[in-house]
Amino acid sequence: LLGCLAIDKDLILTGNVIGEIYQWNRNNIAGVKKYHTKAVDCISITDEHVLSGGRDGKINIMDRTLNVLMSIDMNEKDYGSISPGVRSLKYDPSQNNLLVGTYGSEIYELSVDIASQSVGSNKLLMQGHYSPAKKTTNEIWGLAVFPDGQTYATVSDDATLRIWNVAERKQEKLLRFDVNAKGQELPKDPATQELSDKYRSRSIEVSPDGNFLGVGFKDGTLCIVDKEKWKTLPPINDNARWIADVKFSPNGQYVAVGSHDTSIMVYNFPAMTKKCKMTGHSSYVRHIDWSVDSQTIHSNSGDYELLFWNAETGKQNTSGATAYRDEKWATWTCIIGWPVQGIWPPCSKGTDINACHRSNLKHE
């Protein structure tokens, strides 16, 4: 199968999925040779050189007769790529600069010396969430802004937590959930041989002081991340299905977790002992919010219910729509409720709007 194509004047090259590069003379094969152990995903041609990049993380720099002059291995620890398969290459011979795009959604700038077959400096210009799964989805599911308003965090199907700088538009930190303390990759799902649901994030929230993050996963696991130490605290597995929402109380004393098992768990923070469990939804919980005084929670579910809860006891207030009509809410992320009626277009379906977030202007 064809993986890539490059044409420069009379030089026509194609790469295939088993690592071979074909040279063509019009419609005829002029030569073929294996250069990579996995698929060739990119070939770049300059006046004097041909470059190839493969899913094996290897880069070959060749002359125009396809003799290898030097090779670069993006798997080496010096590069720190989360997924080093090479997707694109651009070489500037006048500056000896090589731009490398990887499967890990990274762009590197390398200083190469072909004569000495060496790489000088390497600079990571850009990085972001990527798509490791081939059989399932690769989506960003969670975003939360820090209290300073200058940084925010995201989580996704790629089993990473990333912190971003708003002003500089760049990633500041990355934490992998699919590796152990030694940086070794943890076992994959035996059925799919891809990332396990226990590493695939579905929600994230930042504590009021900005020092901790709560992350919910597809298998129902909850993790608290210490931002200063940049490590996860022991995971909690009280939910049977994925965690759709995590919210810290405004006073910083509790964490509420909404799950697809239709329940809401509330924990004392930072001890993370169980405070109460809220049950009453007939479908999966989608969004939850705390009142400003940290005494009440309201929640939306997959069947478009809006329910109200006493956060101290965990009991539902069936008269909540009346009892809390003037309640001040610390956040509003529920898509069903009086203040958000206007976000629904006429004749819209319940699936037309999946998320909302009110600004953090203080209540007067």
N, C-alpha and C positions, 0 to 999 in steps of 0.2 A: 504494500500500500504506500502511496505517495505521502511524504511528510512535509516536504518543502520544495521550492523551486527558486533558482537564481539564474539570471541571464545577463551577460555583459558582452555585447558585440557577438562574436562567434563562439563564446564560451557558454555552454548551456549545461547546468548541473541540477540534479534532483537528489533528494535524500529520502530514504524509506524508513519504515518502522522497525527494521532489524539492524539499523546502524550503517547501512551501505550508502555510498554516494555514487551515482551514475553520471558519466560524462557522455554527452550526446553529440552526434554529427547529423544534424537535421533530424530525420526520423529514426536513425540507427544508433545503437549503443556503441560508443567508442571505447568505453572502459568502465569497470566497476570495481570498487574496493571497499572493504569494511573498515570504518574509522571509529565507530562507536559501539558500545555493548548494548545500547538501547536506541530508541528512535532518534533520527536526526530531525530536529525541529526548525533549524534555521541554517541558512548558508548566505554569506555575504561576500561580495567580490569587489576588490579595489583594482587599481591599475597594475599592482604588482603582487597582490596577495588574494588568497581565498581563505575564508574563515568558516568553520562549521561548529555548531553547538548541538549537544544532544541531551536527552533526558537522563543520561548517566552523569551529568554535571561536568562533562569534559568539553573543553574548547580546543580545537586544532587551528593553528595558524600555518597555512601552507603557501607555497609558491603557486603560480598559475598552472603548473603541470601536476599539481596535487601531491607534491612531496612535502611531508610535514617538517616544518622548521622549528616549531615549539608547541608544547601543549600546556594547558592550564587546567587544573582540577578545582572546580568550585566547591567540591566536597570538603576541602581542607578547612580546619577549624579557624584559620586566620580570617576567612571570609564570614563565617558565622551565619551562613544562609539557612533559613528554616526549611527550604525545599529547593536545592541547588540545580535542578534540571534547567538547562539553558533554553530560553524561548526566543531571544533576539540578540543580535550583535551589530555593533556599528564601530568601525575602526577608522581613526584619523591618523594616517601615517605621518603627516607633517608635525603632529604633536606627540606621536607615539601613545595616543590615548585610545582606550578600548572601553566602550559602553556595553554592559552586559545586563540583559533582562532575564530574570529567573521565574520559575514556577511559583516561587514564594512571594510574588508581587514585589520584587526588589529590583532596584537598578543600581549597579555598581559602576564606578569609574576606575579603571585600572591603568597604571602606567607600565607599558611593556617595552622591553628591549629585546627585539628578535635576535640580534646578533649574539647576545650573551645568553639567550633563552631564559630570561629572568623577568619577574614582575617586581616593579618597585613599589610605589605606594598604591594602596587600594582604598577607595572611599565609597561608603554607602550613601548614595544620593537620596534614595527614596525607598519606603517600604510600607506595606499595608496588609490587610486581611487577604487571604488567598483561598484557593479552591482545591483542597486535597482529595475530596471525595469524588469518585467516578460513578458510583451507583446511586447516590442520594444527593440531597440538596447541599449547596454551599452558600449560606446566607448569613448576613449580619442581623442579629436578633435583639441586641441590647445596646443602649446608649444612655449614659448618665453624665451630667455636668457637675464638676466640683464646685464647692461654695465660692471659690475665688472667681468663677466665671471665665477663667483663662485657660482651663484645661478640662478635658472630658475623657471618659473611658468608654470603650466599646468591647463587645464580645460577639463571637460568631461560631459557626459550624467548624471553623478551623482549629478549635481547641486553644485559642489564645485570648488573653486579656491585653488590651493595648491602651496606653494613655497618650493623648494628643495635645499639642500646644496650639491654641486657637490662633494667636497672632502670627506664629511662625509657620503654621500649617504643616507641621511635621510630627512624627511619632517620637515620643520621649522615652517610653518604656514598653517592654513586652514581657509577658509572663505566659509560659506554656503549661497547660494542665495535663498534657499527655506525656510528661517526662517525670522521672523521679528526682530526688535531691541531688543525684550525681549527674543529672542531665541525660540519663538513658531513657529511650522511648519505652513507654509502657505497652503491654499487649494490646493488640487490636481486637475488634469484634470478631470472634471465630467464624461467625456466619457470613460476614461480608468482607472480612480482611481489611476493613477500613476503621476509621476512628470510632471508638466505642461511644455510646450515648452518654456515658458518665463523664466524658470530657467535652461534649458539645454543648455550649452555653445557650441559654434561652432568655436570660434576663440579667440585669445588673442595676445596682443602686449604690449611691455614695452616702456614707454616714453624715450627719449634720456638721461634724467637725472636720470632715474631709480626710480622716485618718484611716478609714476602713471602707471596704467595698463588699457588698453582698452579691454573690453570683449564683444564679439558679441554673441547673443543668437539665438536659432532656430526660434523663433517667430518674429525676426527682431529687437528686443530690443538691445540697446547699453548701456553699463554701464561703467563708469569710476571709478576705485578703487584707493583710496588714500592709498598708501602703508604704510606711516607713521602712519596714524590714523586707518588703516585697516578697512575701511568701504567704502561702495559704495556711490557715488554722485547720485543725482536724475537721474533715467533712461530716455533715449531718445527713442521715438517710431516713427521714421520717415520712417522706412522701412516696407514693407508688408510681406517680407519673410526673411528666415534666413540670418544672416550675415556671409559670408564665410571668410572674411579677414578684419583686422583692421591694419592700419599703421599710426604711428605718423610721421610727417615730420621731416627731420634732424634738422631743426632749432627750433623744439619744439613748433611751433606756430599753427600747424594745425593737425587735425586727419581726415584720409580718411577711409571710410567704404564701402566695396564691398558687395553687397547683391544679393540674388537669385531672386530679383525682376528686375534684369538686370541693376540696377543703381549703381552709386558711389556717396556717399554724402561726402562733405568736410565741416568740422566744424572748427571754430576758437577755439583755445585752449589757456587758460583753460576755457574761457567763455562758450564754447560749443554752440555758435550761428551758424546758417547756413551761410556758405560762398558761396557754389555753389553746384549744382547737375549736374552730368555727365550722359547723356543718349545717347545710340548709340549701345550698345551691343544687339544682337538678342537672347542671351541666358544668363543664370545666370553668374554672375561674380565670378571667382574662386580665382584669385590672383591679387594683386596690389603692385606696388613699386613706391617710390619717387625718383626723381633725387637728386643728392647731393646738388644742390642749392635750393631745395624745390619749384621749379617753374613748374615741369612737373611730370605727373603720367603716367605710362603705366599699362595695365591690360590684363589679359587673361579671357576668358569666356568658358562656357560649350561646345560651338561649335568651340573651338580652334582658336578664333580670338586673335590677338594682336593689341590693339588700344592705341593711344597716346592722352594725354589730357593736356590742359593748366590749371594748377592748380589755376590760378588767376581768370579766367573767367568761367571755367568749359566746355569750348568748345573743341570738338575733332579736332585734327590736322590730316586730312586725308592723309597728306604727311609725317606723323611722322616717318615712317621707314627710310626715307631719311634724314629728318630734324634732327633726333636725333640719327643717326647712330654712332656718336662719343660721345654721352651723357654719363656722369658718373652717375651711379645709386647707391644710398645709400645702397640698398639691391637688391637682385635678387631672387625673389621667384616664378616668372612666369615660367611655364613649357614650354612655347612656346617662342622662340626668338633665335637670332643668337648665343649668347654665350652658349646656352644649347642644341644645336643640337646634340651634342655627347652623351647626356644621353638617346637618343631614339635608342633602338636596331633595326636592320633591320626588316622590315615587322611588326613592332609593331602597336598596336592599340592605339587610343587616351586615353583609360582608363588604359593603362599599367603603366603609371607614373602619380601620383596624386599630388606630391609635390616635391619641391627641395629648397635648401637654400645655397646660396653662402657664403663663409667665409667672415668675416668682415675685411679682410686686407685692409688697406687704399690705395686709388688710388695715384700713384706717379705723 
